[in-house]
Amino acid sequence: MKRRELLLGGGAAASLAGAPKRKPNIIWFMADDLGLGDLGCYGQKHIRTPNIDRLAAEGVRCTQAYAGCTVCAPSRSALMTGLHTGHTPIRSNPGGCPLLPEERTVADLLREAGYRTGLFGKWGLGDIGTTGVPWKHGFDEFFGFLHQAHAHFQYPRFLYENERQYNLEGNDSPGRKTYANDVMHARSLDFIRRNRERPFFLYASPTIPHFEPHVPEDSLAEYRGKIPNGNYQGDRRGRLKPQPELGPAYAGMVSRVDRYVGNIVRLLKELDLERDTLLFFTSDNGGMIADFENDFFQNMRHYRGQKGTLYEGGVRTPMIARWPGRIKPGSTSDFAWAFWDFLPTAAEVAGVRPPPGLDGMSVLPALTGRKQRPHEYLYWELPQYDARTGTFPDVPVFQAMRRGDWKAVRPRGATALELYNLARDPGEKTDLAASQPERVAEFERLFRQVRTPPRPQTEPPHPWWDSRS
């Protein structure tokens, strides 16, 4: 594919009206596999999320926000590059296929604009020894998981502190003493404290409630006996540990994410940084626990599908933005936008010109209650990756596109498109393709037009799948 280089523009964009002299801080907090319906402010009845609910009450809750993709790596690639999955460098989820040096990120742009940049949590866009590590793509500080396969473990033996391996106390097999997400969260708080006097970009990316479904006892006990247990048997090779209390563990992981969010907001208040900080909360893709006890948690609400599909349940995501003095408390927005809009939004907040050639646009007007021109379309794809050859076979691509209220989906391996009207049928239950041939033909044309072929990718080995690390 022709790769798009993200270059910081030579001139600064017009600054926000009335903006303080200090550039605003930007925090992007992204949970892992958290469903839209896992939060109280989106209708959850069984899991307590008071801090995130308060975040929504103090900011804007978006009702039509979308992830970059339906699985981890391409979603994060779209977030970092401002390009949808028809253009972003990493299109599928093999894990570890790296960004190349010329493939620049929102962190590159913000660092060049004078921000201190930090990522604490899951990266997933390049393993150690590759061109894709975060410190080669704009991050001054990194602490967490580089490889997404490694990030399946809640009690790993080690994390990475930039290029240095950082061993976690008490986690040598079979030890399970140090919960990785707690350590990564503590590093996020420390990053805020150390950079209180300068603008910072914090990308907080915990790995919960993604499986393996394990959480410290205090979070597990909160739901024990109150939620059906279910059962998680681990993986066939014994790498991921069983969990006989799946329901309480899942709820406990979500509430622990909520605890982390509360800690960040309290620290911003303590340091008098609230009005100087735009804080986003979201999840990297749709939820993944719809099969638990006949969809007990309703974690994708009434939407069809879940993680791994391009129906609404796979790509629609919770999205909350809070910026006291800028975003109206308790507001909602039905503006349709997606992860590739974050880079140009961050550029506007930072007062710099976004690079050319992006698929995204700033959604700051929509977040702050102003009129916003809509996207012409939102597009997703998930090609089938062949790890043996490092290529994407020439078979029908799993694709979806939204234009206004209409959405077309090409399921994996299918040739025909399905067509839905989301205004009348948000659950995508009634396929209207047969009655709308002209509209289907237009979607077919756009599906060919808006993408470029993915570049070949060579996936590094997976040492974490050979033994628990």
Backbone hydrogen bonds, N-H to C=O, Kabsch-Sander energy under -0.5 kcal/mol:
donor,donor_aa,acceptor,acceptor_aa,energy
3,R,1,M,-0.8
5,E,3,R,-0.6
7,L,5,E,-0.9
9,G,353,R,-1.1
19,A,16,L,-2.3
25,N,276,D,-3.5
26,I,200,F,-2.4
27,I,278,L,-2.7
28,W,202,L,-2.9
29,F,27,I,-0.6
29,F,280,F,-2.3
30,M,28,W,-0.6
30,M,204,A,-2.9
31,A,29,F,-0.5
31,A,282,T,-2.7
32,D,208,I,-1.7
33,D,31,A,-0.6
37,G,299,N,-2.8
38,D,35,G,-1.9
38,D,299,N,-0.5
39,L,36,L,-0.7
42,Y,39,L,-1.6
43,G,40,G,-1.7
44,Q,39,L,-2.4
49,T,47,I,-0.5
53,D,49,T,-2.4
54,R,50,P,-2.0
55,L,51,N,-1.9
56,A,52,I,-2.1
57,A,53,D,-2.0
58,E,54,R,-1.6
59,G,56,A,-1.0
60,V,321,A,-2.8
61,R,331,S,-2.4
62,C,60,V,-0.6
62,C,319,M,-3.0
63,T,333,S,-2.8
64,Q,333,S,-0.6
66,Y,337,W,-2.0
67,A,315,V,-3.1
69,C,284,D,-0.5
75,S,71,V,-1.3
76,R,72,C,-2.4
77,S,73,A,-2.3
78,A,74,P,-2.4
79,L,75,S,-1.9
80,M,76,R,-2.4
81,T,77,S,-2.3
82,G,78,A,-1.9
85,T,379,Y,-0.7
87,H,84,H,-2.4
88,T,84,H,-3.2
91,R,89,P,-0.7
96,G,124,G,-0.5
99,L,125,L,-2.2
103,E,100,L,-1.9
104,R,102,E,-1.2
106,V,80,M,-1.7
109,L,105,T,-1.8
110,L,106,V,-2.5
111,R,107,A,-2.5
112,E,108,D,-2.2
113,A,109,L,-1.0
114,G,111,R,-1.7
115,Y,110,L,-2.5
116,R,199,P,-2.1
117,T,115,Y,-0.5
118,G,201,F,-2.5
119,L,141,E,-2.3
120,F,203,Y,-2.2
121,G,143,F,-1.6
122,K,205,S,-2.6
123,W,145,F,-2.1
124,G,146,L,-1.9
126,G,146,L,-0.6
127,D,96,G,-0.8
130,T,127,D,-1.6
133,V,130,T,-0.7
136,K,133,V,-1.9
137,H,134,P,-1.8
139,F,134,P,-2.0
140,D,117,T,-0.9
140,D,138,G,-0.6
141,E,117,T,-1.7
143,F,119,L,-1.9
144,G,160,Y,-2.4
145,F,121,G,-1.7
151,A,147,H,-1.3
152,H,149,A,-1.5
153,F,150,H,-1.6
157,R,469,S,-1.0
158,F,469,S,-1.5
159,L,166,Y,-2.5
160,Y,144,G,-2.7
161,E,164,R,-3.1
162,N,142,F,-1.5
162,N,160,Y,-0.7
164,R,161,E,-2.0
166,Y,159,L,-3.4
167,N,165,Q,-0.6
168,L,157,R,-2.9
171,N,168,L,-1.4
175,G,172,D,-3.6
177,K,170,G,-0.6
178,T,169,E,-0.5
179,Y,177,K,-0.7
180,A,154,Q,-2.2
180,A,178,T,-0.6
182,D,179,Y,-0.8
183,V,179,Y,-1.5
184,M,180,A,-2.4
185,H,181,N,-2.3
186,A,182,D,-2.2
187,R,183,V,-1.8
188,S,184,M,-1.6
189,L,185,H,-2.1
190,D,186,A,-2.2
191,F,187,R,-2.2
192,I,188,S,-1.9
193,R,189,L,-2.3
194,R,190,D,-2.6
195,N,191,F,-1.1
195,N,192,I,-0.5
196,R,193,R,-1.2
198,R,195,N,-1.6
201,F,116,R,-2.8
202,L,26,I,-2.5
202,L,200,F,-0.5
203,Y,118,G,-2.8
203,Y,201,F,-0.5
204,A,28,W,-1.8
204,A,202,L,-0.7
205,S,120,F,-2.3
205,S,203,Y,-0.6
214,H,212,E,-2.0
219,S,216,P,-1.0
220,L,216,P,-1.9
221,A,217,E,-3.2
222,E,218,D,-0.8
223,Y,220,L,-1.4
224,R,220,L,-0.8
226,K,223,Y,-2.1
227,I,223,Y,-1.1
232,Y,243,Q,-2.2
235,D,240,L,-1.0
238,G,235,D,-1.6
243,Q,232,Y,-3.3
246,L,229,N,-0.5
246,L,243,Q,-0.5
247,G,229,N,-2.7
249,A,245,E,-2.3
250,Y,246,L,-2.9
251,A,247,G,-2.4
252,G,248,P,-2.5
253,M,249,A,-2.2
254,V,250,Y,-2.2
255,S,251,A,-2.5
256,R,252,G,-1.7
257,V,253,M,-2.0
258,D,254,V,-2.1
259,R,255,S,-2.0
260,Y,256,R,-2.2
261,V,257,V,-2.2
262,G,258,D,-2.3
263,N,259,R,-2.3
264,I,260,Y,-2.0
265,V,261,V,-2.3
266,R,262,G,-2.5
267,L,263,N,-2.0
268,L,264,I,-2.3
269,K,265,V,-2.1
270,E,266,R,-2.6
271,L,267,L,-2.3
272,D,269,K,-1.4
273,L,268,L,-3.2
274,E,268,L,-0.7
276,D,273,L,-0.8
277,T,274,E,-1.7
278,L,25,N,-2.5
279,L,277,T,-0.7
279,L,322,R,-2.6
280,F,27,I,-3.0
280,F,278,L,-0.5
281,F,320,I,-2.5
282,T,29,F,-2.1
283,S,318,P,-0.6
284,D,31,A,-1.6
286,G,314,G,-2.3
288,M,33,D,-0.6
292,F,289,I,-1.6
294,N,291,D,-0.8
295,D,290,A,-0.8
296,F,292,F,-2.4
298,Q,295,D,-0.7
301,R,298,Q,-1.9
303,Y,300,M,-2.2
307,K,287,G,-3.4
308,G,70,T,-1.3
309,T,306,Q,-2.0
313,G,304,R,-2.9
314,G,311,Y,-2.3
315,V,311,Y,-1.0
316,R,312,E,-2.8
317,T,65,A,-2.2
319,M,62,C,-0.6
320,I,281,F,-2.3
321,A,60,V,-2.1
322,R,279,L,-2.5
326,R,323,W,-2.5
327,I,323,W,-2.6
330,G,56,A,-0.7
331,S,59,G,-1.4
331,S,328,K,-1.3
333,S,61,R,-2.0
337,W,64,Q,-1.4
337,W,335,F,-0.6
339,F,66,Y,-0.9
341,D,338,A,-2.5
342,F,339,F,-2.3
345,T,341,D,-1.7
346,A,342,F,-3.1
347,A,343,L,-2.2
348,E,344,P,-2.0
349,V,345,T,-2.4
350,A,346,A,-2.4
351,G,347,A,-0.8
351,G,348,E,-0.8
352,V,347,A,-2.6
353,R,11,G,-0.7
358,L,355,P,-0.5
359,D,82,G,-2.0
360,G,82,G,-1.5
367,L,363,V,-2.2
368,T,364,L,-2.0
369,G,366,A,-1.2
370,R,365,P,-3.1
378,L,402,R,-2.1
380,W,400,A,-2.7
382,L,398,F,-2.4
385,Y,383,P,-0.6
386,D,391,T,-2.8
387,A,385,Y,-0.7
389,T,386,D,-0.9
390,G,386,D,-2.2
391,T,386,D,-1.0
395,V,393,P,-2.2
398,F,382,L,-0.8
399,Q,397,V,-0.7
399,Q,410,R,-1.6
400,A,380,W,-2.2
401,M,408,A,-2.3
402,R,378,L,-2.6
403,R,406,W,-3.1
406,W,403,R,-2.2
407,K,420,Y,-2.6
408,A,401,M,-2.5
409,V,418,E,-2.2
410,R,399,Q,-3.0
413,G,396,P,-0.9
414,A,411,P,-2.3
418,E,409,V,-3.0
420,Y,407,K,-2.7
422,L,405,D,-3.2
422,L,420,Y,-0.7
425,D,421,N,-2.6
428,E,425,D,-2.1
431,D,429,K,-0.6
432,L,419,L,-3.2
432,L,430,T,-0.6
435,S,432,L,-0.9
436,Q,432,L,-0.6
436,Q,433,A,-1.2
440,V,436,Q,-2.4
441,A,437,P,-2.3
442,E,438,E,-1.8
443,F,439,R,-2.1
444,E,440,V,-2.5
445,R,441,A,-2.1
446,L,442,E,-2.2
447,F,443,F,-2.8
448,R,444,E,-1.4
449,Q,445,R,-1.7
450,V,446,L,-2.6
452,T,86,G,-2.3
457,Q,390,G,-3.2
459,E,457,Q,-0.6
465,W,462,H,-1.4
466,D,463,P,-1.1
467,S,463,P,-0.9
